[in-house]
Amino acid sequence: MEKLSELQSWYKWKRPTSIPYPNIWHRFTSKTKDGKVYNIKIVDLSADRFEEIMEFSKEYFFSREPICVSSKVVEDERTMHNLQSKHRAILQQHTSIVAVLDEDVPKPEIVGMLKLLVASKEDDPIPKPQIPGNFMPIKDKLFEKLEKNHDPFDIFNTDKVFREYGLCVKPGYEGLNIGYNILFAVEKLAKAFHIKASVITANSIQSQIIADKIGYKTWNEIVYNEFKDNQGRVVFPVEGTKSIKLMAIEFI
């Protein structure tokens, strides 16, 4: 398994010290169907809550993300460790954001998250994980096919872009437009960090709908039932979502 320091070294971009951390990026109010009002803010994920968000993502993202569900990844300890290690490295850039209840307490409840990575042309190639099982190699093959001929650095004529991972909302807080407002806040970070564009791999119908509403355009799409192995078997028998989409937006 890769060490965290090795993972961090792949990503060259550093958050400017001129930008306050942690910072409040966006506030909104939402109401449930029965009239209950929630005040919510989108903030930087602070370093003291990194491990909390790793558990949050395991419980609410990896356990519901279509590809992971179809492959029962959460039950595979070594694969989960590898995935979590990479996500820990992403957190070290201090760009990931969370939705929290807007309350005057030291650690308000986290009700949604989005792991954000600033990918740059200077980043080192990430070596393929040497772990047992087929999930990681097959997932990488799917993503390589999805992203083929869609280099965001060339398309947007830039040396850095946001890559988005792990958008999810805590059960019990759905229907409050939390996912939409988290993704909406990315543009505010982009302006502060001078990031020209953002790319998201939308694995679920929910994330695809939200991204479409924000203004993301679909670059490529692979229907899950059409992605098969050498024996003609569907690799990821996903239910409830037709396809995986590579989507992107350029901020003006």
SEDREN-390606 format. One record per residue (C-alpha): residue number from 1; residue in one letter; chain; x, y, z. Coordinates in nm, 2 decimals. Example, Ala and Ser with C-alpha at 12.3 -4.5 7.8 and 13.67 -1.06 7.14 Angstrom:
2
[nudo 1; 'a'; 'A'; [1.23; -0.45; 0.78]],
[nudo 2; 's'; 'A'; [1.37; -0.11; 0.71]],
This chain:
252
[nudo 1; 'm'; 'A'; [0.00; 0.00; 0.00]],
[nudo 2; 'e'; 'A'; [0.12; 0.35; -0.07]],
[nudo 3; 'k'; 'A'; [0.22; 0.58; 0.21]],
[nudo 4; 'l'; 'A'; [0.03; 0.90; 0.25]],
[nudo 5; 's'; 'A'; [0.34; 1.10; 0.19]],
[nudo 6; 'e'; 'A'; [0.39; 0.92; -0.14]],
[nudo 7; 'l'; 'A'; [0.03; 0.99; -0.24]],
[nudo 8; 'q'; 'A'; [0.06; 1.36; -0.16]],
[nudo 9; 's'; 'A'; [0.37; 1.40; -0.37]],
[nudo 10; 'w'; 'A'; [0.18; 1.31; -0.68]],
[nudo 11; 'y'; 'A'; [-0.03; 1.63; -0.65]],
[nudo 12; 'k'; 'A'; [0.18; 1.95; -0.70]],
[nudo 13; 'w'; 'A'; [-0.08; 2.22; -0.65]],
[nudo 14; 'k'; 'A'; [-0.07; 2.40; -0.31]],
[nudo 15; 'r'; 'A'; [-0.35; 2.61; -0.16]],
[nudo 16; 'p'; 'A'; [-0.25; 2.98; -0.15]],
[nudo 17; 't'; 'A'; [-0.18; 3.10; 0.20]],
[nudo 18; 's'; 'A'; [-0.37; 3.42; 0.11]],
[nudo 19; 'i'; 'A'; [-0.70; 3.23; 0.12]],
[nudo 20; 'p'; 'A'; [-0.83; 3.19; 0.48]],
[nudo 21; 'y'; 'A'; [-0.86; 2.83; 0.60]],
[nudo 22; 'p'; 'A'; [-1.10; 2.70; 0.69]],
[nudo 23; 'n'; 'A'; [-1.33; 2.94; 0.50]],
[nudo 24; 'i'; 'A'; [-1.71; 2.98; 0.47]],
[nudo 25; 'w'; 'A'; [-1.80; 2.97; 0.10]],
[nudo 26; 'h'; 'A'; [-2.17; 2.97; 0.08]],
[nudo 27; 'r'; 'A'; [-2.48; 2.99; 0.30]],
[nudo 28; 'f'; 'A'; [-2.84; 2.89; 0.22]],
[nudo 29; 't'; 'A'; [-3.17; 2.81; 0.38]],
[nudo 30; 's'; 'A'; [-3.39; 2.51; 0.29]],
[nudo 31; 'k'; 'A'; [-3.73; 2.38; 0.41]],
[nudo 32; 't'; 'A'; [-3.87; 2.03; 0.44]],
[nudo 33; 'k'; 'A'; [-4.21; 1.94; 0.31]],
[nudo 34; 'd'; 'A'; [-4.35; 1.96; 0.66]],
[nudo 35; 'g'; 'A'; [-4.21; 2.31; 0.71]],
[nudo 36; 'k'; 'A'; [-3.90; 2.25; 0.91]],
[nudo 37; 'v'; 'A'; [-3.63; 2.51; 0.82]],
[nudo 38; 'y'; 'A'; [-3.26; 2.43; 0.80]],
[nudo 39; 'n'; 'A'; [-2.98; 2.69; 0.78]],
[nudo 40; 'i'; 'A'; [-2.68; 2.53; 0.62]],
[nudo 41; 'k'; 'A'; [-2.34; 2.66; 0.52]],
[nudo 42; 'i'; 'A'; [-2.07; 2.52; 0.28]],
[nudo 43; 'v'; 'A'; [-1.73; 2.54; 0.44]],
[nudo 44; 'd'; 'A'; [-1.38; 2.40; 0.40]],
[nudo 45; 'l'; 'A'; [-1.33; 2.07; 0.56]],
[nudo 46; 's'; 'A'; [-1.10; 2.15; 0.85]],
[nudo 47; 'a'; 'A'; [-0.80; 1.93; 0.92]],
[nudo 48; 'd'; 'A'; [-0.93; 1.82; 1.26]],
[nudo 49; 'r'; 'A'; [-1.23; 1.65; 1.08]],
[nudo 50; 'f'; 'A'; [-1.04; 1.45; 0.82]],
[nudo 51; 'e'; 'A'; [-1.09; 1.12; 0.98]],
[nudo 52; 'e'; 'A'; [-1.45; 1.19; 1.06]],
[nudo 53; 'i'; 'A'; [-1.51; 1.26; 0.69]],
[nudo 54; 'm'; 'A'; [-1.33; 0.93; 0.60]],
[nudo 55; 'e'; 'A'; [-1.59; 0.75; 0.81]],
[nudo 56; 'f'; 'A'; [-1.86; 0.96; 0.67]],
[nudo 57; 's'; 'A'; [-1.76; 0.88; 0.31]],
[nudo 58; 'k'; 'A'; [-1.74; 0.51; 0.38]],
[nudo 59; 'e'; 'A'; [-2.08; 0.50; 0.54]],
[nudo 60; 'y'; 'A'; [-2.27; 0.73; 0.30]],
[nudo 61; 'f'; 'A'; [-2.07; 0.74; -0.02]],
[nudo 62; 'f'; 'A'; [-1.88; 0.42; -0.09]],
[nudo 63; 's'; 'A'; [-2.18; 0.22; 0.05]],
[nudo 64; 'r'; 'A'; [-2.41; 0.38; -0.20]],
[nudo 65; 'e'; 'A'; [-2.19; 0.47; -0.50]],
[nudo 66; 'p'; 'A'; [-2.33; 0.25; -0.79]],
[nudo 67; 'i'; 'A'; [-2.00; 0.10; -0.90]],
[nudo 68; 'c'; 'A'; [-1.89; 0.02; -0.54]],
[nudo 69; 'v'; 'A'; [-2.23; -0.12; -0.46]],
[nudo 70; 's'; 'A'; [-2.23; -0.35; -0.76]],
[nudo 71; 's'; 'A'; [-1.88; -0.48; -0.67]],
[nudo 72; 'k'; 'A'; [-1.94; -0.50; -0.29]],
[nudo 73; 'v'; 'A'; [-1.63; -0.29; -0.24]],
[nudo 74; 'v'; 'A'; [-1.71; -0.19; 0.12]],
[nudo 75; 'e'; 'A'; [-1.68; -0.56; 0.21]],
[nudo 76; 'd'; 'A'; [-1.33; -0.58; 0.06]],
[nudo 77; 'e'; 'A'; [-1.10; -0.44; 0.33]],
[nudo 78; 'r'; 'A'; [-0.78; -0.41; 0.11]],
[nudo 79; 't'; 'A'; [-0.96; -0.23; -0.17]],
[nudo 80; 'm'; 'A'; [-1.13; 0.00; 0.07]],
[nudo 81; 'h'; 'A'; [-0.80; 0.08; 0.23]],
[nudo 82; 'n'; 'A'; [-0.65; 0.17; -0.11]],
[nudo 83; 'l'; 'A'; [-0.94; 0.39; -0.20]],
[nudo 84; 'q'; 'A'; [-0.94; 0.56; 0.14]],
[nudo 85; 's'; 'A'; [-0.56; 0.62; 0.11]],
[nudo 86; 'k'; 'A'; [-0.61; 0.81; -0.21]],
[nudo 87; 'h'; 'A'; [-0.89; 1.01; -0.07]],
[nudo 88; 'r'; 'A'; [-0.68; 1.10; 0.23]],
[nudo 89; 'a'; 'A'; [-0.42; 1.24; -0.01]],
[nudo 90; 'i'; 'A'; [-0.69; 1.45; -0.18]],
[nudo 91; 'l'; 'A'; [-0.79; 1.60; 0.16]],
[nudo 92; 'q'; 'A'; [-0.44; 1.72; 0.22]],
[nudo 93; 'q'; 'A'; [-0.49; 1.99; -0.05]],
[nudo 94; 'h'; 'A'; [-0.74; 2.16; 0.19]],
[nudo 95; 't'; 'A'; [-0.99; 2.22; -0.09]],
[nudo 96; 's'; 'A'; [-1.26; 1.96; 0.00]],
[nudo 97; 'i'; 'A'; [-1.58; 2.11; 0.12]],
[nudo 98; 'v'; 'A'; [-1.87; 2.00; 0.35]],
[nudo 99; 'a'; 'A'; [-2.22; 2.12; 0.42]],
[nudo 100; 'v'; 'A'; [-2.28; 2.17; 0.79]],
[nudo 101; 'l'; 'A'; [-2.57; 2.29; 0.99]],
[nudo 102; 'd'; 'A'; [-2.53; 2.66; 1.04]],
[nudo 103; 'e'; 'A'; [-2.50; 2.65; 1.42]],
[nudo 104; 'd'; 'A'; [-2.27; 2.83; 1.67]],
[nudo 105; 'v'; 'A'; [-2.10; 2.51; 1.79]],
[nudo 106; 'p'; 'A'; [-1.74; 2.39; 1.76]],
[nudo 107; 'k'; 'A'; [-1.82; 2.10; 1.53]],
[nudo 108; 'p'; 'A'; [-2.16; 2.14; 1.36]],
[nudo 109; 'e'; 'A'; [-2.31; 1.83; 1.21]],
[nudo 110; 'i'; 'A'; [-2.18; 1.74; 0.86]],
[nudo 111; 'v'; 'A'; [-2.48; 1.67; 0.63]],
[nudo 112; 'g'; 'A'; [-2.30; 1.66; 0.30]],
[nudo 113; 'm'; 'A'; [-1.95; 1.65; 0.14]],
[nudo 114; 'l'; 'A'; [-1.75; 1.69; -0.18]],
[nudo 115; 'k'; 'A'; [-1.39; 1.59; -0.20]],
[nudo 116; 'l'; 'A'; [-1.21; 1.83; -0.44]],
[nudo 117; 'l'; 'A'; [-0.87; 1.79; -0.60]],
[nudo 118; 'v'; 'A'; [-0.68; 2.05; -0.80]],
[nudo 119; 'a'; 'A'; [-0.52; 1.84; -1.07]],
[nudo 120; 's'; 'A'; [-0.24; 2.00; -1.26]],
[nudo 121; 'k'; 'A'; [-0.03; 1.92; -1.56]],
[nudo 122; 'e'; 'A'; [0.27; 1.89; -1.34]],
[nudo 123; 'd'; 'A'; [0.13; 1.60; -1.13]],
[nudo 124; 'd'; 'A'; [0.32; 1.28; -1.14]],
[nudo 125; 'p'; 'A'; [0.15; 0.97; -1.30]],
[nudo 126; 'i'; 'A'; [-0.03; 0.77; -1.03]],
[nudo 127; 'p'; 'A'; [0.10; 0.41; -1.02]],
[nudo 128; 'k'; 'A'; [-0.15; 0.13; -1.05]],
[nudo 129; 'p'; 'A'; [-0.23; -0.03; -0.71]],
[nudo 130; 'q'; 'A'; [-0.08; -0.38; -0.66]],
[nudo 131; 'i'; 'A'; [-0.36; -0.54; -0.46]],
[nudo 132; 'p'; 'A'; [-0.56; -0.86; -0.50]],
[nudo 133; 'g'; 'A'; [-0.89; -0.86; -0.68]],
[nudo 134; 'n'; 'A'; [-1.03; -0.72; -1.01]],
[nudo 135; 'f'; 'A'; [-1.21; -0.41; -0.89]],
[nudo 136; 'm'; 'A'; [-0.93; -0.15; -0.92]],
[nudo 137; 'p'; 'A'; [-0.80; -0.26; -1.26]],
[nudo 138; 'i'; 'A'; [-1.14; -0.29; -1.41]],
[nudo 139; 'k'; 'A'; [-1.25; 0.05; -1.26]],
[nudo 140; 'd'; 'A'; [-0.94; 0.21; -1.40]],
[nudo 141; 'k'; 'A'; [-1.02; 0.06; -1.74]],
[nudo 142; 'l'; 'A'; [-1.37; 0.20; -1.73]],
[nudo 143; 'f'; 'A'; [-1.24; 0.55; -1.63]],
[nudo 144; 'e'; 'A'; [-0.97; 0.54; -1.90]],
[nudo 145; 'k'; 'A'; [-1.23; 0.46; -2.16]],
[nudo 146; 'l'; 'A'; [-1.45; 0.73; -2.03]],
[nudo 147; 'e'; 'A'; [-1.18; 1.00; -2.03]],
[nudo 148; 'k'; 'A'; [-1.01; 0.90; -2.36]],
[nudo 149; 'n'; 'A'; [-0.96; 1.20; -2.59]],
[nudo 150; 'h'; 'A'; [-1.10; 1.43; -2.32]],
[nudo 151; 'd'; 'A'; [-0.79; 1.60; -2.17]],
[nudo 152; 'p'; 'A'; [-0.93; 1.90; -1.97]],
[nudo 153; 'f'; 'A'; [-0.59; 2.08; -1.98]],
[nudo 154; 'd'; 'A'; [-0.60; 2.09; -2.36]],
[nudo 155; 'i'; 'A'; [-0.98; 2.15; -2.39]],
[nudo 156; 'f'; 'A'; [-0.98; 2.44; -2.15]],
[nudo 157; 'n'; 'A'; [-0.62; 2.56; -2.24]],
[nudo 158; 't'; 'A'; [-0.52; 2.56; -1.87]],
[nudo 159; 'd'; 'A'; [-0.26; 2.40; -1.65]],
[nudo 160; 'k'; 'A'; [-0.50; 2.31; -1.36]],
[nudo 161; 'v'; 'A'; [-0.86; 2.21; -1.31]],
[nudo 162; 'f'; 'A'; [-1.08; 2.09; -1.03]],
[nudo 163; 'r'; 'A'; [-1.15; 1.72; -1.02]],
[nudo 164; 'e'; 'A'; [-1.45; 1.63; -0.80]],
[nudo 165; 'y'; 'A'; [-1.49; 1.31; -0.60]],
[nudo 166; 'g'; 'A'; [-1.74; 1.18; -0.35]],
[nudo 167; 'l'; 'A'; [-2.04; 1.41; -0.37]],
[nudo 168; 'c'; 'A'; [-2.29; 1.28; -0.12]],
[nudo 169; 'v'; 'A'; [-2.56; 1.39; 0.13]],
[nudo 170; 'k'; 'A'; [-2.63; 1.23; 0.47]],
[nudo 171; 'p'; 'A'; [-2.94; 1.02; 0.48]],
[nudo 172; 'g'; 'A'; [-3.22; 1.21; 0.65]],
[nudo 173; 'y'; 'A'; [-3.12; 1.54; 0.48]],
[nudo 174; 'e'; 'A'; [-3.22; 1.46; 0.13]],
[nudo 175; 'g'; 'A'; [-3.45; 1.70; -0.04]],
[nudo 176; 'l'; 'A'; [-3.29; 2.01; 0.10]],
[nudo 177; 'n'; 'A'; [-3.09; 2.09; -0.21]],
[nudo 178; 'i'; 'A'; [-2.77; 2.02; -0.02]],
[nudo 179; 'g'; 'A'; [-2.60; 1.84; -0.31]],
[nudo 180; 'y'; 'A'; [-2.69; 2.13; -0.55]],
[nudo 181; 'n'; 'A'; [-2.55; 2.39; -0.32]],
[nudo 182; 'i'; 'A'; [-2.23; 2.20; -0.25]],
[nudo 183; 'l'; 'A'; [-2.16; 2.18; -0.63]],
[nudo 184; 'f'; 'A'; [-2.28; 2.54; -0.67]],
[nudo 185; 'a'; 'A'; [-2.01; 2.65; -0.42]],
[nudo 186; 'v'; 'A'; [-1.73; 2.51; -0.63]],
[nudo 187; 'e'; 'A'; [-1.74; 2.81; -0.86]],
[nudo 188; 'k'; 'A'; [-1.67; 3.03; -0.56]],
[nudo 189; 'l'; 'A'; [-1.36; 2.83; -0.48]],
[nudo 190; 'a'; 'A'; [-1.26; 2.83; -0.84]],
[nudo 191; 'k'; 'A'; [-1.27; 3.21; -0.85]],
[nudo 192; 'a'; 'A'; [-1.07; 3.24; -0.53]],
[nudo 193; 'f'; 'A'; [-0.80; 2.99; -0.65]],
[nudo 194; 'h'; 'A'; [-0.80; 3.10; -1.01]],
[nudo 195; 'i'; 'A'; [-0.92; 2.76; -1.13]],
[nudo 196; 'k'; 'A'; [-1.06; 2.79; -1.48]],
[nudo 197; 'a'; 'A'; [-1.28; 2.47; -1.50]],
[nudo 198; 's'; 'A'; [-1.40; 2.16; -1.32]],
[nudo 199; 'v'; 'A'; [-1.45; 1.80; -1.42]],
[nudo 200; 'i'; 'A'; [-1.67; 1.55; -1.25]],
[nudo 201; 't'; 'A'; [-1.72; 1.18; -1.30]],
[nudo 202; 'a'; 'A'; [-2.09; 1.14; -1.23]],
[nudo 203; 'n'; 'A'; [-2.16; 0.78; -1.15]],
[nudo 204; 's'; 'A'; [-2.52; 0.81; -1.03]],
[nudo 205; 'i'; 'A'; [-2.84; 0.96; -1.17]],
[nudo 206; 'q'; 'A'; [-2.86; 1.20; -0.87]],
[nudo 207; 's'; 'A'; [-2.52; 1.35; -0.93]],
[nudo 208; 'q'; 'A'; [-2.58; 1.37; -1.31]],
[nudo 209; 'i'; 'A'; [-2.91; 1.57; -1.25]],
[nudo 210; 'i'; 'A'; [-2.74; 1.81; -1.01]],
[nudo 211; 'a'; 'A'; [-2.44; 1.87; -1.24]],
[nudo 212; 'd'; 'A'; [-2.67; 1.93; -1.53]],
[nudo 213; 'k'; 'A'; [-2.87; 2.19; -1.33]],
[nudo 214; 'i'; 'A'; [-2.54; 2.37; -1.24]],
[nudo 215; 'g'; 'A'; [-2.45; 2.39; -1.61]],
[nudo 216; 'y'; 'A'; [-2.20; 2.10; -1.65]],
[nudo 217; 'k'; 'A'; [-2.19; 1.96; -2.00]],
[nudo 218; 't'; 'A'; [-2.16; 1.58; -2.08]],
[nudo 219; 'w'; 'A'; [-1.83; 1.50; -2.25]],
[nudo 220; 'n'; 'A'; [-1.87; 1.13; -2.27]],
[nudo 221; 'e'; 'A'; [-2.10; 0.86; -2.14]],
[nudo 222; 'i'; 'A'; [-2.07; 0.48; -2.10]],
[nudo 223; 'v'; 'A'; [-2.38; 0.27; -2.04]],
[nudo 224; 'y'; 'A'; [-2.32; 0.03; -1.76]],
[nudo 225; 'n'; 'A'; [-2.49; -0.26; -1.93]],
[nudo 226; 'e'; 'A'; [-2.27; -0.22; -2.23]],
[nudo 227; 'f'; 'A'; [-1.94; -0.23; -2.04]],
[nudo 228; 'k'; 'A'; [-1.85; -0.60; -2.05]],
[nudo 229; 'd'; 'A'; [-1.55; -0.83; -1.98]],
[nudo 230; 'n'; 'A'; [-1.39; -1.07; -2.23]],
[nudo 231; 'q'; 'A'; [-1.66; -1.33; -2.16]],
[nudo 232; 'g'; 'A'; [-1.93; -1.08; -2.25]],
[nudo 233; 'r'; 'A'; [-2.05; -1.04; -1.89]],
[nudo 234; 'v'; 'A'; [-2.16; -0.70; -1.76]],
[nudo 235; 'v'; 'A'; [-1.88; -0.58; -1.53]],
[nudo 236; 'f'; 'A'; [-2.08; -0.34; -1.31]],
[nudo 237; 'p'; 'A'; [-2.44; -0.45; -1.29]],
[nudo 238; 'v'; 'A'; [-2.57; -0.11; -1.16]],
[nudo 239; 'e'; 'A'; [-2.93; -0.06; -1.07]],
[nudo 240; 'g'; 'A'; [-3.11; 0.27; -1.08]],
[nudo 241; 't'; 'A'; [-2.86; 0.45; -1.30]],
[nudo 242; 'k'; 'A'; [-2.82; 0.39; -1.67]],
[nudo 243; 's'; 'A'; [-2.47; 0.52; -1.73]],
[nudo 244; 'i'; 'A'; [-2.16; 0.69; -1.60]],
[nudo 245; 'k'; 'A'; [-2.08; 1.04; -1.74]],
[nudo 246; 'l'; 'A'; [-1.78; 1.25; -1.77]],
[nudo 247; 'm'; 'A'; [-1.91; 1.61; -1.72]],
[nudo 248; 'a'; 'A'; [-1.73; 1.94; -1.71]],
[nudo 249; 'i'; 'A'; [-1.79; 2.31; -1.67]],
[nudo 250; 'e'; 'A'; [-1.59; 2.62; -1.76]],
[nudo 251; 'f'; 'A'; [-1.62; 2.91; -1.51]],
[nudo 252; 'i'; 'A'; [-1.66; 3.26; -1.66]],
